């Protein structure tokens, strides 16, 4: 059934990954799973309805995403790359107070994770591989984690690194990229639930962290 987007009223909650262990990585390096960076920011829904661009937390509270990022988002809408009436789950990154060793030190940016709604329709029934393939059509740069200092990132909108083989090495490489906490592993044929009551832990998403979130983080 189509899902319309009254931007200030319609609410669902993003699926959460379950925790896994390093010992599982070899087993998951089977071609049926893909891993992406678990960046250390604020989970965010970016919504567009016409030229109205809004940003909301995972619990549907407004987030002060900057005007220049919203403008960059609007350009993708105007170019026809992001359809009208879409909700895309992202991770919003910006400098924050705190003295943690891993405090994010880069410019404000948005990592696009997965679309939930496009053209007013819920698309979570599509497999992860298809949703990721769509993200790649946007032509955004990919943070391949080769840059260890976040301040050297020059892009406002980008995709997290991805790997579908040797997930052990992929996880180890993240320990040098302080803007990350670890990795999220998704079954390529996995789908989304988008529960309307609370975030549920998904059976098709796993997370493996090498550290806790930065001490300066504020939960929204």
PAGU-735323 format. One record per residue (C-alpha): chain; residue in three letters; x, y, z. Coordinates in steps of 0.1 Angstrom, whole numbers, plus 2048, in hexadecimal, padded with zeros to 3 digits. Example, Ala and Ser with C-alpha at 12.3 -4.5 7.8 and 13.67 -1.06 7.14 Angstrom:
// PAGU-735323
NODE chain resn   X   Y   Z
NODE     A  ala 87B 7D3 84E
NODE     A  ser 889 7F5 847
// end
This chain:
// PAGU-735323
NODE chain resn   X   Y   Z
NODE     A  unk 800 800 800
NODE     A  unk 80E 823 7F7
NODE     A  unk 81C 837 814
NODE     A  unk 817 85C 811
NODE     A  unk 82F 873 823
NODE     A  unk 81F 88E 839
NODE     A  unk 842 899 844
NODE     A  unk 838 8A4 867
NODE     A  unk 820 887 86F
NODE     A  unk 829 866 85F
NODE     A  unk 840 852 875
NODE     A  unk 852 831 874
NODE     A  unk 872 826 884
NODE     A  unk 892 81A 873
NODE     A  unk 89C 7F6 877
NODE     A  unk 8B9 7EF 88E
NODE     A  unk 8D5 7D6 888
NODE     A  unk 8DC 7BB 8A1
NODE     A  unk 8FF 7B7 8B1
NODE     A  unk 917 79D 8A4
NODE     A  unk 93B 792 8AB
NODE     A  unk 95C 792 898
NODE     A  unk 95A 76C 897
NODE     A  unk 93C 76E 880
NODE     A  unk 94D 783 865
NODE     A  unk 95D 766 853
NODE     A  unk 93C 754 851
NODE     A  unk 92A 774 844
NODE     A  unk 944 779 829
NODE     A  unk 92F 763 812
NODE     A  unk 924 77A 7F6
NODE     A  unk 901 77C 805
NODE     A  unk 909 799 81C
NODE     A  unk 917 7BC 818
NODE     A  unk 927 7D1 833
NODE     A  unk 927 7F7 836
NODE     A  unk 937 810 84E
NODE     A  unk 925 817 86E
NODE     A  unk 92C 83C 870
NODE     A  unk 929 84D 892
NODE     A  unk 90F 868 88D
NODE     A  unk 8E9 86D 891
NODE     A  unk 8D1 856 880
NODE     A  unk 8BC 86D 86A
NODE     A  unk 89F 86B 852
NODE     A  unk 8A2 884 835
NODE     A  unk 880 88B 826
NODE     A  unk 877 89E 807
NODE     A  unk 854 8AA 7FB
NODE     A  unk 857 8C1 7DE
NODE     A  unk 872 8DA 7E7
NODE     A  unk 86C 8D5 80C
NODE     A  unk 88A 8C2 81B
NODE     A  unk 887 8B7 83F
NODE     A  unk 89D 8A3 857
NODE     A  unk 891 88E 874
NODE     A  unk 8A1 878 88E
NODE     A  unk 899 853 891
NODE     A  unk 87E 85D 8AB
NODE     A  unk 870 878 894
NODE     A  unk 87E 897 8A5
NODE     A  unk 88B 8B3 88E
NODE     A  unk 8B0 8B4 888
NODE     A  unk 8C3 8D4 87F
NODE     A  unk 8D3 8C7 860
NODE     A  unk 8E3 8E5 84F
NODE     A  unk 8D4 8F9 832
NODE     A  unk 8F1 8F1 81B
NODE     A  unk 8EB 8CB 81F
NODE     A  unk 8C6 8CF 819
NODE     A  unk 8CE 8E4 7FA
NODE     A  unk 8E5 8C8 7EE
NODE     A  unk 8C9 8B0 7F4
NODE     A  unk 8B0 8C6 7E1
NODE     A  unk 8C8 8C7 7C3
NODE     A  unk 8C6 8A1 7C1
NODE     A  unk 8A0 8A4 7C2
NODE     A  unk 89F 8BE 7A7
NODE     A  unk 8B7 8A9 791
NODE     A  unk 89E 88C 794
NODE     A  unk 8B7 876 7A7
NODE     A  unk 8A2 875 7C7
NODE     A  unk 87D 870 7C0
NODE     A  unk 863 888 7CF
NODE     A  unk 854 87C 7F0
NODE     A  unk 871 867 7FC
NODE     A  unk 87E 85E 81E
NODE     A  unk 8A3 853 81F
NODE     A  unk 8B4 847 83F
NODE     A  unk 8D6 858 844
NODE     A  unk 8F1 85E 85E
NODE     A  unk 8F6 883 865
NODE     A  unk 919 88C 86F
NODE     A  unk 926 8AD 87E
NODE     A  unk 940 8B9 897
NODE     A  unk 934 8B7 8BA
NODE     A  unk 941 8C0 8DD
NODE     A  unk 952 8A6 8F2
NODE     A  unk 975 899 8F8
NODE     A  unk 972 876 8EC
NODE     A  unk 990 868 8D9
NODE     A  unk 979 860 8BB
NODE     A  unk 967 881 8BA
NODE     A  unk 95C 889 896
NODE     A  unk 973 8A4 889
NODE     A  unk 965 8A9 866
NODE     A  unk 94C 8BF 853
NODE     A  unk 926 8BA 856
NODE     A  unk 91B 89F 83E
NODE     A  unk 900 885 838
NODE     A  unk 907 860 831
NODE     A  unk 8EB 851 81D
NODE     A  unk 8E2 82E 82B
NODE     A  unk 8C2 822 81B
NODE     A  unk 8A2 82F 80C
NODE     A  unk 881 825 81F
NODE     A  unk 868 838 80A
NODE     A  unk 869 844 7E5
NODE     A  unk 84D 856 7D2
NODE     A  unk 837 851 7F1
NODE     A  unk 83C 82B 7F1
NODE     A  unk 84D 816 80B
NODE     A  unk 869 803 7FA
NODE     A  unk 877 7F0 817
NODE     A  unk 86A 7D0 808
NODE     A  unk 885 7D3 7EE
NODE     A  unk 8A5 7C0 7F6
NODE     A  unk 8C2 7D3 804
NODE     A  unk 8D7 7CD 7E5
NODE     A  unk 8BD 7E0 7D0
NODE     A  unk 8BA 7FD 7E8
NODE     A  unk 8E0 800 7E9
NODE     A  unk 8E1 7FF 7C3
NODE     A  unk 8C9 81C 7C2
NODE     A  unk 8DF 830 7D9
NODE     A  unk 8FC 82B 7C2
NODE     A  unk 8E9 83A 7A5
NODE     A  unk 8EA 85C 7B7
NODE     A  unk 90F 860 7AE
NODE     A  unk 91A 86A 7D1
NODE     A  unk 93E 864 7DD
NODE     A  unk 944 846 7F2
NODE     A  unk 957 849 813
NODE     A  unk 96F 82C 80D
NODE     A  unk 97F 832 830
NODE     A  unk 9A1 838 821
NODE     A  unk 9A0 85B 830
NODE     A  unk 9A7 857 855
NODE     A  unk 9A1 87B 85F
NODE     A  unk 97D 885 85C
NODE     A  unk 986 8AA 856
NODE     A  unk 994 89F 834
NODE     A  unk 971 894 828
NODE     A  unk 966 8AE 80E
NODE     A  unk 943 8A2 805
NODE     A  unk 921 8AB 815
NODE     A  unk 90D 88E 808
NODE     A  unk 91F 86C 805
NODE     A  unk 91B 846 808
NODE     A  unk 92C 831 822
NODE     A  unk 946 817 818
NODE     A  unk 939 7F5 80E
NODE     A  unk 948 7D2 80A
NODE     A  unk 939 7B1 802
NODE     A  unk 958 79C 808
NODE     A  unk 973 797 822
NODE     A  unk 95F 7A8 83D
NODE     A  unk 97A 7A2 857
NODE     A  unk 993 7B9 844
NODE     A  unk 977 7D2 83E
NODE     A  unk 970 7D4 863
NODE     A  unk 994 7D7 86D
NODE     A  unk 999 7F4 854
NODE     A  unk 97E 808 867
NODE     A  unk 992 809 886
NODE     A  unk 9A7 825 875
NODE     A  unk 989 83A 86B
NODE     A  unk 97E 84B 88B
NODE     A  unk 95D 857 87C
NODE     A  unk 951 833 87D
NODE     A  unk 948 81C 899
NODE     A  unk 94A 7FC 885
NODE     A  unk 935 7EC 86A
NODE     A  unk 911 7E2 862
NODE     A  unk 90C 7C2 84F
NODE     A  unk 8ED 7BE 83A
NODE     A  unk 8DF 79F 829
NODE     A  unk 8DE 7A8 804
NODE     A  unk 8BA 79A 802
NODE     A  unk 8B0 7AA 823
NODE     A  unk 892 7C1 825
NODE     A  unk 886 7DB 83D
NODE     A  unk 869 7DB 856
NODE     A  unk 866 800 860
NODE     A  unk 851 7F9 87F
NODE     A  unk 839 815 887
NODE     A  unk 83C 811 8AD
NODE     A  unk 861 80D 8B4
NODE     A  unk 882 803 8A4
NODE     A  unk 885 7DE 8A1
NODE     A  unk 8A5 7CA 89F
NODE     A  unk 8A7 7BB 87D
NODE     A  unk 8B0 797 875
NODE     A  unk 8C1 7A2 855
NODE     A  unk 8D7 7BD 863
NODE     A  unk 8F5 7B8 87A
NODE     A  unk 90E 7D1 88A
NODE     A  unk 931 7CC 896
NODE     A  unk 941 7E9 8A9
NODE     A  unk 965 7EE 8B2
NODE     A  unk 95C 80A 8CA
NODE     A  unk 93F 81C 8DB
NODE     A  unk 930 83C 8CD
NODE     A  unk 943 85C 8D6
NODE     A  unk 93D 869 8F9
NODE     A  unk 932 88A 8EB
NODE     A  unk 914 87C 8D9
NODE     A  unk 8F2 889 8E1
NODE     A  unk 8D5 871 8DB
NODE     A  unk 8B8 882 8C9
// end
